[in-house]
Amino acid sequence: LLGLPVQEIEIPIWTKRLQHKVFVRPLTSDISAFSQIFIGDEFGPINIGVPEIVLDLGANIGCASIYFLNRWPKAKVIAVEADPANFPLLVKNLKPYGSRAIPVLGAVTDYSGSASIERLDAGHWASRIALQINASNPTVPAFTLGDILSWASSKRIDLIKMDIEGAETSVLGWLCSHLTEFAGATLALEIHNDEATRQFDKLRKLTDATISRFGEYHSIRIES
């Protein structure tokens, strides 16, 4: 490992809760993500019975996906990550789970096509979708929740975890017009701006559902 840039070094860490080790990059936000999810039990408050299909939107290196795969051994997780710098490690971390884990490189938004990705200064923790294609930033496929639903082997999504650094604004707007397709799903998301807050409030009013909070996440059950 000597001579490698720190962002290219990968070390395995593990807890007794996990079937397999998780590879992280030291001195990056990977360590904080692992700690929040597995030590702090960030997603412990989610109570949805036994899910079949889980969407992890903003999967990063896969810590949340791995938590879901271990908590619900029969669930399938579709893990979507927009940042090409994180994606190889996401694939590596999910590989031991075989066909139960499907890593996807791309950005979830309100259209199908392509998106330019702007990396935030957050130690590999965060990237966001730029408003316009920028030649200096990486471009990745863009797709809607409806596109992802068509990939799933089930007609129903049980849990949508969403941490996509502001892109939730467009996704929530799209979702408000497609509620019947996701009826019964639980949405757990981080909100990053005021417009996303307004879209989430619109979704709450349309579903007449109660919002619950845990950590930085807002959670709501979608009803058409």
BAFI-3210 file (N, C-alpha, C; in Angstrom, 3 decimals, decimal comma, padded with zeros to 6 digits):
// residues 224
n [1|2|3|4|5|6|7|8|9|10|11|12|13|14|15|16|17|18|19|20|21|22|23|24|25|26|27|28|29|30|31|32|33|34|35|36|37|38|39|40|41|42|43|44|45|46|47|48|49|50|51|52|53|54|55|56|57|58|59|60|61|62|63|64|65|66|67|68|69|70|71|72|73|74|75|76|77|78|79|80|81|82|83|84|85|86|87|88|89|90|91|92|93|94|95|96|97|98|99|100|101|102|103|104|105|106|107|108|109|110|111|112|113|114|115|116|117|118|119|120|121|122|123|124|125|126|127|128|129|130|131|132|133|134|135|136|137|138|139|140|141|142|143|144|145|146|147|148|149|150|151|152|153|154|155|156|157|158|159|160|161|162|163|164|165|166|167|168|169|170|171|172|173|174|175|176|177|178|179|180|181|182|183|184|185|186|187|188|189|190|191|192|193|194|195|196|197|198|199|200|201|202|203|204|205|206|207|208|209|210|211|212|213|214|215|216|217|218|219|220|221|222|223|224]
n.u [000,801|002,149|002,992|000,656|-001,981|-003,994|-006,742|-006,991|-006,426|-007,721|-009,254|-010,318|-013,105|-015,160|-018,074|-019,712|-022,301|-022,389|-022,338|-020,208|-017,030|-016,522|-015,174|-013,338|-012,169|-009,476|-009,243|-011,235|-014,715|-015,884|-015,450|-016,954|-019,515|-019,772|-019,658|-021,920|-024,023|-023,622|-022,556|-023,885|-026,438|-028,204|-030,407|-032,020|-034,582|-036,405|-039,302|-040,723|-041,684|-041,100|-039,297|-039,286|-038,111|-035,711|-034,746|-031,756|-030,869|-028,367|-026,130|-023,419|-020,582|-021,867|-022,712|-025,291|-026,830|-025,651|-026,289|-029,110|-029,240|-028,194|-029,890|-032,366|-032,527|-033,750|-034,291|-033,965|-031,672|-031,464|-028,932|-028,094|-025,721|-024,313|-021,765|-018,884|-016,427|-016,974|-018,255|-016,805|-015,969|-018,397|-019,429|-017,556|-018,001|-020,607|-020,513|-020,156|-022,771|-024,092|-026,733|-028,649|-027,971|-027,852|-025,837|-025,927|-024,767|-025,435|-027,721|-030,536|-033,394|-035,814|-036,135|-035,225|-032,063|-029,083|-026,740|-024,771|-022,234|-021,363|-018,863|-018,980|-017,237|-016,652|-015,238|-015,532|-018,078|-020,249|-021,891|-023,384|-026,091|-025,432|-026,949|-026,687|-025,155|-021,744|-018,608|-016,322|-016,985|-017,832|-020,090|-023,066|-025,512|-028,962|-032,040|-035,489|-037,508|-039,471|-038,203|-036,383|-038,142|-039,063|-036,919|-036,879|-037,677|-040,052|-043,359|-043,690|-042,228|-040,696|-039,163|-037,689|-034,738|-033,260|-030,683|-029,489|-028,266|-029,607|-030,766|-033,088|-035,198|-036,195|-036,834|-038,799|-040,772|-041,404|-042,326|-044,668|-046,463|-046,787|-047,841|-049,417|-047,917|-046,085|-047,383|-047,711|-045,034|-042,331|-040,788|-037,668|-035,771|-033,090|-033,272|-032,184|-032,523|-034,595|-036,564|-036,832|-037,931|-040,451|-041,502|-041,575|-043,432|-045,662|-045,952|-046,571|-049,086|-050,566|-050,618|-051,645|-050,292|-048,406|-045,446|-042,372|-039,348|-035,894|-032,616|-030,993|-032,979|-036,175|-039,218|-041,843|-044,850|-045,952|-049,045|-051,493]
n.v [-001,223|001,112|004,245|004,541|006,831|008,186|008,049|005,856|003,674|000,797|-000,673|-003,500|-003,656|-004,768|-005,952|-007,943|-008,124|-008,457|-010,369|-010,291|-008,669|-005,097|-002,920|000,035|003,420|004,765|007,756|009,125|010,015|007,536|006,066|007,429|007,025|004,233|004,002|005,510|003,942|001,220|001,213|003,315|002,550|003,690|003,181|001,616|002,372|001,975|000,308|-002,064|-004,589|-007,533|-006,891|-007,161|-005,841|-003,338|-000,001|001,680|004,753|006,849|005,383|005,376|003,821|001,550|000,986|001,358|-000,317|-002,786|-002,994|-003,281|-005,681|-007,503|-007,207|-007,944|-010,867|-012,038|-010,068|-008,107|-005,740|-002,773|-000,796|002,437|004,621|007,753|008,819|008,228|007,779|006,481|004,190|001,733|000,675|000,309|-001,763|-003,756|-004,128|-005,106|-007,436|-009,994|-010,611|-011,557|-012,216|-010,897|-008,285|-005,412|-003,311|-000,052|002,325|005,669|008,507|009,377|011,046|013,306|012,594|010,646|009,896|011,556|012,808|015,375|015,158|016,710|016,850|017,227|018,912|016,784|014,602|012,201|011,631|012,878|013,783|015,735|016,309|018,249|021,204|021,596|019,910|019,482|019,676|019,327|017,778|014,418|012,441|010,629|007,946|008,941|008,484|007,717|007,006|005,350|004,074|002,507|000,881|-000,697|-002,339|-004,006|-007,231|-007,449|-006,116|-004,337|-001,927|-001,902|-000,338|002,828|004,256|007,372|009,491|011,890|014,338|016,847|016,349|015,155|016,898|017,050|014,367|013,908|015,624|014,289|011,903|012,681|012,762|010,136|008,370|006,045|003,989|003,423|002,815|001,816|001,687|002,560|005,611|006,882|009,608|012,020|015,498|018,271|020,920|023,921|023,800|021,061|020,458|021,661|020,093|017,627|018,140|018,533|015,936|014,640|015,765|014,839|012,120|012,001|011,180|010,336|011,859|010,506|010,834|010,107|010,397|012,082|011,677|011,822|010,121|008,442|006,756|005,772|006,314|005,911]
n.w [000,000|000,282|-001,062|-002,530|-003,336|-000,695|-001,146|-002,737|-001,264|000,253|002,985|004,908|007,126|009,870|011,599|014,104|013,295|010,604|007,567|005,823|005,275|005,070|002,758|003,083|002,521|004,144|006,162|004,869|004,306|004,359|006,691|008,605|007,534|007,759|010,553|011,414|010,427|011,221|013,816|015,102|014,443|012,508|010,776|012,270|013,393|011,299|010,425|008,741|008,395|006,537|003,921|000,296|-001,925|-001,916|-002,431|-002,640|-002,834|-003,703|-002,861|-002,245|-000,968|-000,284|002,353|003,590|001,942|002,524|005,207|004,990|003,529|005,339|007,528|006,511|005,292|003,052|001,289|-001,727|-002,935|-004,730|-005,565|-006,093|-007,333|-008,031|-008,315|-010,068|-008,821|-006,455|-007,228|-008,067|-005,571|-004,322|-005,930|-005,328|-002,562|-002,539|-003,972|-002,569|-001,881|-004,025|-006,319|-004,887|-004,544|-006,457|-008,026|-009,422|-011,665|-011,837|-011,974|-010,117|-011,075|-012,510|-015,124|-018,048|-019,356|-019,449|-016,996|-015,502|-013,088|-010,121|-007,824|-004,333|-001,673|000,399|001,289|-000,306|000,458|-000,724|-003,771|-006,378|-008,700|-011,465|-012,861|-015,559|-018,343|-017,996|-019,348|-017,853|-015,730|-014,644|-016,619|-016,273|-016,633|-016,434|-014,726|-013,901|-010,973|-011,907|-014,049|-012,608|-011,210|-013,270|-013,679|-011,509|-010,157|-008,955|-008,627|-006,691|-004,559|-001,468|000,309|000,042|000,301|000,417|-000,251|-001,764|-002,100|-002,706|-005,179|-004,562|-004,738|-007,434|-007,751|-005,801|-006,798|-009,178|-008,083|-006,787|-008,838|-009,512|-007,653|-007,382|-008,457|-006,531|-004,235|-000,895|-000,347|001,838|002,355|003,066|003,631|003,290|003,519|001,679|000,912|000,688|-001,322|-001,683|000,776|000,480|-001,597|-000,334|001,653|000,056|-000,926|001,473|002,047|-000,111|000,382|002,870|005,144|008,134|009,241|010,266|012,191|012,210|013,214|010,624|008,846|007,197|007,284|005,558|004,773|001,655|000,249|-002,203]
ca.u [000,000|003,012|003,070|-000,662|-002,749|-004,849|-008,083|-006,971|-006,197|-008,953|-009,011|-011,558|-013,549|-016,216|-018,684|-020,342|-023,625|-022,276|-021,890|-018,968|-016,303|-016,795|-013,955|-013,463|-010,965|-009,148|-009,142|-012,339|-016,013|-016,316|-015,416|-018,121|-020,709|-019,813|-019,945|-023,315|-024,982|-023,436|-022,325|-024,983|-027,709|-028,981|-031,654|-032,725|-035,994|-037,279|-040,092|-041,556|-041,925|-040,083|-039,362|-038,739|-037,286|-035,263|-033,952|-030,795|-030,557|-027,241|-025,598|-022,046|-019,799|-022,734|-022,946|-026,726|-027,262|-025,158|-027,132|-030,407|-029,056|-027,982|-031,077|-033,454|-031,765|-034,445|-034,539|-033,081|-031,380|-030,956|-028,099|-027,808|-024,716|-024,049|-020,368|-018,026|-015,311|-017,446|-018,934|-016,056|-015,975|-019,756|-019,504|-016,714|-018,633|-021,864|-020,276|-020,396|-024,199|-024,584|-027,855|-029,514|-027,523|-027,687|-025,287|-026,247|-024,129|-026,316|-028,368|-031,993|-033,942|-037,180|-036,107|-034,314|-031,071|-027,765|-026,595|-023,412|-022,074|-020,444|-018,479|-018,902|-016,041|-017,136|-014,473|-016,195|-019,408|-021,367|-021,825|-024,724|-026,359|-025,344|-028,138|-026,397|-024,025|-020,484|-017,569|-015,278|-017,505|-018,249|-021,485|-023,564|-026,919|-029,993|-033,278|-036,522|-037,930|-040,232|-037,232|-035,850|-039,210|-039,153|-035,817|-037,089|-038,430|-041,308|-044,162|-043,811|-041,043|-041,059|-038,433|-036,843|-033,824|-032,823|-029,748|-028,913|-027,607|-030,363|-031,534|-034,395|-036,224|-036,812|-037,389|-040,051|-041,747|-041,829|-043,067|-046,002|-047,320|-046,771|-047,998|-050,018|-046,881|-045,261|-048,266|-047,265|-043,604|-041,865|-039,743|-036,814|-034,860|-032,492|-033,696|-031,005|-032,790|-035,951|-037,492|-037,097|-038,861|-041,779|-041,967|-041,884|-044,689|-046,703|-046,135|-047,266|-050,485|-051,211|-050,772|-052,286|-049,536|-047,665|-043,992|-041,549|-037,977|-034,808|-031,370|-031,178|-033,945|-037,626|-039,798|-043,263|-045,371|-046,653|-050,351|-052,050]
ca.v [000,000|002,274|004,971|004,770|007,951|007,697|007,770|004,591|002,599|000,193|-001,590|-004,166|-003,583|-005,758|-006,114|-009,261|-008,063|-008,563|-011,613|-010,084|-007,434|-003,918|-002,202|001,489|004,195|005,495|009,217|009,672|009,922|006,132|005,628|008,019|006,342|002,914|004,183|005,934|002,899|-000,042|001,461|004,155|001,909|004,789|002,739|000,732|002,712|001,608|-000,878|-002,312|-006,019|-008,267|-006,352|-007,925|-004,979|-002,092|000,883|002,516|005,835|007,515|004,231|005,621|002,589|000,420|000,667|001,197|-001,529|-003,941|-003,068|-003,843|-007,080|-008,309|-007,144|-008,678|-011,823|-012,433|-008,873|-007,721|-004,309|-002,082|000,266|003,407|005,619|008,629|009,237|007,162|007,523|005,575|003,014|000,471|000,137|-000,189|-003,083|-004,680|-004,425|-005,837|-008,686|-011,212|-010,862|-012,185|-011,651|-010,112|-006,894|-004,934|-001,960|000,680|003,638|006,629|009,520|009,346|012,391|013,294|012,333|009,595|010,446|011,621|013,904|015,737|015,005|017,647|016,308|018,192|018,775|016,076|013,393|011,085|011,404|013,455|014,421|016,173|016,456|019,622|021,591|021,495|019,052|020,212|018,802|019,101|016,845|013,143|012,281|009,282|007,787|009,486|007,731|008,007|005,880|004,436|003,242|001,522|-000,076|-001,627|-003,291|-004,909|-008,447|-007,345|-004,950|-003,490|-001,500|-001,826|000,736|003,705|005,106|008,393|010,511|012,214|015,643|017,911|015,840|014,673|017,859|016,609|013,017|014,062|016,196|013,199|010,919|013,212|012,490|008,699|007,730|004,708|003,015|003,149|002,675|000,818|001,825|003,509|006,497|007,464|010,456|013,240|016,689|019,127|022,322|024,372|023,317|019,659|020,479|021,959|018,928|016,579|018,519|018,239|014,481|014,299|016,161|013,952|010,783|012,140|010,275|010,919|011,847|010,148|011,307|009,433|010,974|013,119|011,172|011,942|008,882|008,504|005,642|006,304|005,762|006,633]
ca.w [000,000|000,324|-002,312|-003,105|-002,767|000,385|-001,643|-003,458|-000,300|000,747|004,088|005,333|008,511|010,073|012,919|014,224|012,677|009,162|006,962|005,084|005,562|004,259|002,420|003,176|002,260|005,379|006,110|004,075|004,980|004,427|008,087|009,272|007,033|008,399|011,976|011,578|010,076|011,929|015,234|015,568|014,068|011,942|010,166|013,191|013,613|010,185|010,761|007,556|008,242|005,787|002,563|-000,833|-002,754|-001,291|-003,257|-001,929|-003,768|-003,073|-002,126|-001,853|-001,089|-000,026|003,774|003,847|001,240|003,282|006,405|004,615|003,121|006,538|008,396|005,854|004,470|001,827|000,484|-002,824|-002,859|-005,912|-004,998|-007,152|-006,948|-009,166|-008,394|-010,583|-007,914|-005,414|-007,764|-007,996|-004,215|-004,118|-006,587|-004,553|-001,277|-002,723|-004,701|-001,785|-001,698|-005,244|-007,073|-004,000|-004,574|-007,830|-008,079|-010,657|-011,781|-012,468|-011,150|-010,083|-011,214|-013,023|-016,564|-018,498|-020,272|-018,832|-016,034|-015,130|-011,650|-009,479|-006,520|-003,248|-000,846|001,587|001,523|-000,992|001,011|-001,459|-005,080|-006,726|-010,125|-011,957|-013,603|-016,973|-018,655|-017,916|-019,890|-016,864|-014,732|-015,231|-017,020|-015,985|-017,008|-015,546|-014,853|-012,912|-010,132|-012,764|-014,758|-011,666|-010,932|-014,389|-013,570|-010,376|-010,466|-008,220|-008,985|-005,514|-003,831|-000,052|000,994|-000,763|001,076|-000,528|000,222|-003,070|-002,078|-003,368|-006,318|-004,087|-005,136|-008,688|-007,566|-005,062|-007,719|-010,059|-007,297|-006,490|-009,990|-009,798|-006,349|-007,439|-008,792|-005,356|-003,074|000,077|-000,069|002,843|001,864|004,105|002,882|003,807|002,780|001,623|000,580|000,970|-002,338|-001,358|001,909|-000,055|-002,348|000,632|002,294|-000,941|-000,905|002,718|001,930|-001,087|000,955|004,181|006,013|009,246|009,081|011,415|012,063|012,919|012,748|009,616|007,880|007,282|006,777|005,305|004,002|000,487|-000,074|-003,374]
c.u [000,831|003,072|001,733|-001,278|-003,755|-006,233|-008,154|-006,709|-007,535|-008,605|-010,329|-011,853|-014,816|-016,804|-019,388|-021,740|-023,594|-021,815|-020,504|-018,319|-016,734|-015,468|-014,224|-012,127|-010,644|-009,008|-010,129|-013,626|-016,545|-016,409|-016,628|-019,406|-020,861|-020,233|-021,404|-024,281|-024,847|-023,171|-023,482|-026,361|-028,691|-030,341|-032,446|-034,198|-036,927|-037,983|-041,078|-041,826|-040,777|-040,148|-038,793|-037,746|-037,000|-034,461|-033,048|-030,303|-029,542|-026,508|-024,166|-021,222|-020,590|-023,055|-024,433|-027,254|-026,868|-025,955|-028,470|-030,287|-028,846|-029,194|-032,218|-032,854|-032,457|-034,697|-033,528|-032,910|-030,842|-030,251|-027,633|-026,831|-024,307|-022,564|-019,486|-016,840|-015,696|-017,883|-018,105|-016,045|-017,368|-019,900|-018,735|-017,402|-019,904|-021,669|-020,526|-021,874|-024,871|-025,744|-028,817|-029,158|-027,226|-027,140|-025,549|-025,532|-025,076|-026,961|-029,880|-032,506|-035,359|-037,224|-035,146|-033,348|-029,694|-027,691|-025,119|-023,310|-021,007|-020,123|-018,377|-017,653|-016,433|-016,460|-015,087|-017,617|-020,486|-020,977|-023,247|-024,854|-026,284|-026,568|-027,931|-025,203|-022,761|-019,365|-016,483|-015,710|-017,896|-019,736|-021,895|-025,001|-027,845|-031,285|-034,233|-036,749|-038,724|-039,327|-036,704|-036,898|-039,307|-038,027|-036,067|-037,925|-039,772|-042,049|-044,255|-042,439|-041,440|-040,401|-037,605|-036,024|-033,198|-031,930|-028,936|-028,586|-028,306|-031,173|-032,882|-035,518|-036,948|-037,447|-038,720|-041,139|-042,297|-042,722|-044,484|-046,981|-047,432|-046,972|-048,513|-048,980|-046,067|-046,090|-047,778|-045,797|-043,375|-040,705|-038,990|-035,761|-034,271|-032,910|-032,573|-031,281|-034,268|-036,961|-037,821|-038,057|-040,285|-042,339|-042,335|-043,197|-045,866|-047,005|-046,901|-048,751|-051,230|-051,490|-051,493|-051,626|-048,813|-046,168|-043,343|-040,120|-037,040|-033,490|-031,636|-032,272|-035,374|-038,204|-041,300|-043,665|-046,245|-047,972|-050,934|-053,368]
c.v [001,270|002,934|005,245|006,037|007,420|007,328|006,450|003,403|002,103|-000,816|-002,235|-003,919|-004,428|-005,602|-007,467|-009,301|-008,404|-009,939|-011,473|-008,767|-006,320|-003,209|-000,705|002,127|005,007|006,984|009,830|009,537|008,491|005,656|006,159|007,331|004,977|003,037|004,564|004,771|001,668|000,120|002,269|003,623|002,928|004,357|001,761|001,065|002,328|000,298|-001,142|-003,805|-006,688|-007,808|-007,313|-007,097|-003,672|-001,297|001,715|003,571|006,770|006,499|004,422|004,326|001,358|000,117|000,459|-000,070|-002,774|-004,102|-003,722|-005,323|-008,001|-008,309|-007,971|-009,670|-012,274|-011,254|-008,751|-006,201|-003,825|-000,832|001,195|004,456|006,426|008,936|008,092|006,842|006,541|004,221|001,730|-000,158|-000,352|-001,587|-004,117|-005,089|-005,259|-007,205|-009,939|-011,567|-011,375|-011,449|-010,848|-008,629|-006,486|-003,510|-001,316|002,024|004,586|007,547|009,389|010,783|012,287|013,084|011,187|010,187|010,395|012,844|014,129|015,747|015,948|017,130|017,430|017,924|018,117|014,718|012,149|010,842|011,805|013,963|014,817|016,303|017,923|019,929|021,467|020,561|019,904|019,275|018,486|018,121|015,527|013,120|010,833|009,167|008,418|008,720|008,093|006,793|004,866|003,527|002,141|000,458|-001,120|-002,654|-004,348|-006,109|-008,468|-006,093|-003,960|-003,188|-001,305|-000,659|001,501|004,551|006,086|009,423|010,951|013,706|016,721|017,455|015,294|015,635|017,394|015,235|013,085|014,658|015,139|012,222|011,381|012,946|011,005|007,888|006,298|003,641|002,598|003,055|001,543|000,915|002,808|004,300|007,066|008,301|011,564|014,388|017,720|020,579|022,645|023,848|021,845|019,552|020,732|020,762|017,784|016,873|018,273|016,739|014,049|014,617|015,243|012,572|010,796|011,227|011,056|010,789|011,395|010,608|010,372|009,931|012,119|012,759|011,535|010,677|009,016|007,255|006,188|005,565|006,575|007,307]
c.w [000,000|-001,048|-002,960|-002,520|-001,749|-000,111|-002,413|-002,529|000,220|001,842|004,505|006,811|008,650|011,462|012,932|013,624|011,194|008,707|006,362|005,504|004,612|004,006|002,416|002,824|003,509|005,122|005,127|004,873|005,020|005,870|008,846|008,838|007,683|009,860|012,206|011,424|010,966|013,422|015,818|015,240|013,478|011,409|011,046|013,377|012,468|010,516|009,629|007,360|007,511|004,325|001,525|-001,639|-002,012|-002,317|-002,357|-002,913|-003,113|-002,222|-001,653|-002,018|-000,658|001,414|004,077|003,183|002,014|004,572|006,074|004,246|004,310|007,459|007,834|004,857|003,188|000,888|-000,651|-002,756|-004,197|-005,410|-006,117|-006,630|-008,176|-009,357|-008,887|-009,683|-006,806|-005,963|-007,723|-006,600|-003,821|-004,706|-005,777|-003,253|-001,418|-003,376|-003,863|-001,626|-002,972|-005,875|-006,199|-004,051|-006,009|-007,796|-009,438|-010,619|-012,497|-011,456|-011,252|-010,140|-011,785|-014,536|-016,855|-019,519|-019,660|-017,931|-015,756|-013,609|-011,122|-008,083|-005,498|-002,418|000,467|001,742|000,939|-000,490|000,021|-002,829|-005,434|-008,239|-010,497|-012,815|-015,108|-017,176|-018,712|-018,327|-018,877|-015,771|-015,393|-015,550|-016,833|-016,492|-015,971|-015,785|-013,729|-012,012|-010,935|-013,570|-013,848|-011,361|-012,043|-014,360|-012,499|-010,795|-009,750|-008,670|-007,832|-004,920|-002,378|000,676|-000,026|000,201|000,102|000,168|-000,996|-003,213|-002,900|-004,559|-005,885|-004,474|-006,389|-008,544|-006,830|-005,952|-008,668|-009,297|-006,988|-007,633|-010,308|-008,524|-006,446|-007,738|-007,577|-004,078|-002,182|000,423|001,075|002,259|003,058|003,401|003,723|002,904|002,856|001,264|000,778|-000,056|-002,114|-000,183|001,429|-000,823|-001,407|001,349|001,355|-000,967|000,338|002,624|000,965|-000,499|002,293|005,202|007,100|008,988|010,376|011,142|012,806|012,336|011,786|008,621|008,245|006,664|006,646|004,506|002,876|000,292|-001,213|-003,014]
res [l|l|g|l|p|v|q|e|i|e|i|p|i|w|t|k|r|l|q|h|k|v|f|v|r|p|l|t|s|d|i|s|a|f|s|q|i|f|i|g|d|e|f|g|p|i|n|i|g|v|p|e|i|v|l|d|l|g|a|n|i|g|c|a|s|i|y|f|l|n|r|w|p|k|a|k|v|i|a|v|e|a|d|p|a|n|f|p|l|l|v|k|n|l|k|p|y|g|s|r|a|i|p|v|l|g|a|v|t|d|y|s|g|s|a|s|i|e|r|l|d|a|g|h|w|a|s|r|i|a|l|q|i|n|a|s|n|p|t|v|p|a|f|t|l|g|d|i|l|s|w|a|s|s|k|r|i|d|l|i|k|m|d|i|e|g|a|e|t|s|v|l|g|w|l|c|s|h|l|t|e|f|a|g|a|t|l|a|l|e|i|h|n|d|e|a|t|r|q|f|d|k|l|r|k|l|t|d|a|t|i|s|r|f|g|e|y|h|s|i|r|i|e|s]
***
